[in-house]
Amino acid sequence: MSGIQYSVRAQVVDIRRHLPDPGSTFFVDTNVWWWFTYSRASEGDRPPLYYQLHYYPNFIKKILGSKGKLCRSDLSLSELTSLIERNELDIYNNENGLDLGLKQFRHEYPDARNDVIDQIVTSWCQVTGMSDPIPFTMDSSFTDAAIKRFETQSLDGYDLFIIESLIRSGQPLNIITDDGDYCTIEEITLYTANKSVIECAREQGKLISA
């Protein structure tokens, strides 16, 4: 087995070989929105891999074609904005032979800044046009629960909040992501094309046959 050795608690589905059930509901993680809605994702210094650009958008199209429902977290806007801005900086530097930092790019190049804003608005409009939001209230009970989850699951701050909001929403916990951290969450079914996760899930008896 190659790649990261995950301790898999989720049920895992290999989207490369899976047809979604008609009418099913799925939550879409930020990385999948990034590849599906942002047209310049491959033009920066950290382009997505072929499988990421191929399998995830295709799976989204299959869900929509089968009258399925897509859900989002509006927290994803923050993460998506950061990804697009950083990628647009890479593109601008490469096209102009520059080595600008993010702050300089943001404040001293207004025309480029307007292009960044246009890319973000275009991407986010696509996200909101094809998905329903997961409601959440950020209060002390929410953050306390997220911190407690951090003690037992290998997640970053964005993911802690997203998982907590999903659990509280009562929506089906079917999550589409390439982020292997999610496989540590016992409550969910993880839909992924991440080979390391799929290999670990197969070895640990957590891979659901299509």
N, C-alpha and C positions, 0 to 999 in steps of 0.2 A: 504494500500500500504506500502511495506517495502523498505528499502534501501534509497539511495540518492534521494532527491527530485529535479530532473532536470527541468529546464525551456526549453522545447523542441521546437526548431525552424526548425530542419531538418525534412525531411520525413524519417520515420524509417521502415525498413523491418526486420522481424524476420527470420533469416536464418535457424532456426530449422525447419521451415515449408515452405521454399521457394525453388523453382527450378529456377536457373538462366536462362534467355532467351538465346538461342543459339547465339553465336557471340558477346555477350555483353562485355563491357570493365569495369574493376574494378581496383581501386587503393587499394593496400594492405598495411596496417599500420604495423609498426615494431613489435608490440606484436604478430601479426598473423604469421609473418615470424619466429619469435622466436619459437613458438610452432610447426610450420610446418617443419622447417629445422634443428633445433638443437636437437639432439637425447637425450641429457642429461638434458633437461629442468626439468624433474621430480625428479632429484636426489639431488638438492640443498636444502637450508633451506627455500626457498619460492617457493614451487612447484606450478605449475598451477593447477587450479581446473579441475575436470573431464570434465565439459561442454566446457572448453576452449580447451582442448586437443582433444575433440570429434567433436564438431560442426564446428569449424573454419577449421581444415584440411579437413574435409569432404566437406565443401562448396567449398574450393579451388579445390578439386578433381572434383567436379561437374562442375565448371566453365571450367576447362581444358578439361573435357570429352565432353562438349558441344561446343568446339572450341572457347571458350571465350578468351579474352585478359587480362592479368594481367599487372599492372604497378607498379613501385616502385619509391621511392625517394632515390637517392644515399646518402642523409642525414641520411637515416636509418642505414647506416653502422656504424656511430658513436654510435648510441644508441644500436644497436645490439652487437657491440663490448663490450660495457660497461656491458650489461646484461650477456653475456657469460663469461667474465672475472670474474665478481662477483660470478657467479654460480660455475665456476670451482674452485674458492677459497673456497667456502663453501664445495664442494665435497672433496677437498684436505685436508682441516682442519678436516673434519669428518672422513676421511679414516685413517688419521695419528695421531689423537688425539692432534691436534695443535690448536693454536688460533692466526694465523698469520693475520696481517693487509694487506691491498691490496698492499701498497708500498713494504713491505718486501717480499711478495709473488712474486711481479713483478720483483724485482731486485736480490733476493738472491737464487732463486730456478730455475735455467735455464732449467732443464729438464721439470719441470711443466710448465714453460713459453712456451716451445716449444709445449706442448700439448694444451695449450690455443690457440696458433696461429693456430695449425692444426684444432681445432674446429671452429674457426672463419672463416678460409679460406674455409673449407668444407661447412659451413652454407651459406656464401656469394656466393659461386659458384653456389649453388642451387638456391638462390634468382635470381642471374643474368641470370641463364640458363632458367628460366621460366617466366621472366618478362621483360618489356621494361622500360627504364628510363624516368622520367619526367624531361625535361631540365629546367634549371633555371639559371639566372644570379644574383649573389649577388652584388647589388649596392645600392646606397643610396635611390633610389625610392622604391626598394624592401623592405629594412629594415624600411623605413618610413611607408609603407603600413602595414607591419606586426605589428608595434607598434600601429598604429591606430586601427587595428583589436583587439589588446589586450585590448583596452578600452571598447569593446562591447561584446567580446566573452571570455568565461572562458577556455583559452588554455594555455599550457606551451610553452616554447621557441621553442622546436622541432616542435610542431604542428603548431605554427604560420607560420614558414617558409614553412612547407609542404603544408598547405592550400593555402598560397599565390602563391607558385609555381604551384599548381594544377590549380588554377583559371587562371593564366597567360598562362598555356599550352593549354587551350581550350579542354582538355580531358573531357569526361563525369565525373561528380562529384559523382561517385558511390564509396563509401569508405567502406572497410571491416575492422572493428576494434571492440575491446572490450572496448575501451576507451570512457567512457561516456561523456567526455568533448566535443566530436565531435557533440553531438546532439544539441549543442547550435548554430550551424552554419546553417543559413537559406538556403544557396545556395546548400547544398548537399543532397544526399540520403544516409542514413546510414544503412549499412547491419551489423547486430549485433546479438549476442545471450545474451547480457547483460540484465539480467532480470529487473534491476532497470530502465534502459532506456526504455525497451519495455513496462513496466507497466506505466511509465510516459507518453510515447507516446500514449498509448491507452487512458488514462484518458484525454489527451489534444487534441485528434483527429488528431494525427500525425502518427499513425500506418497505414501503407499500407497493405491491405489484400493480402495474397499470391494468 
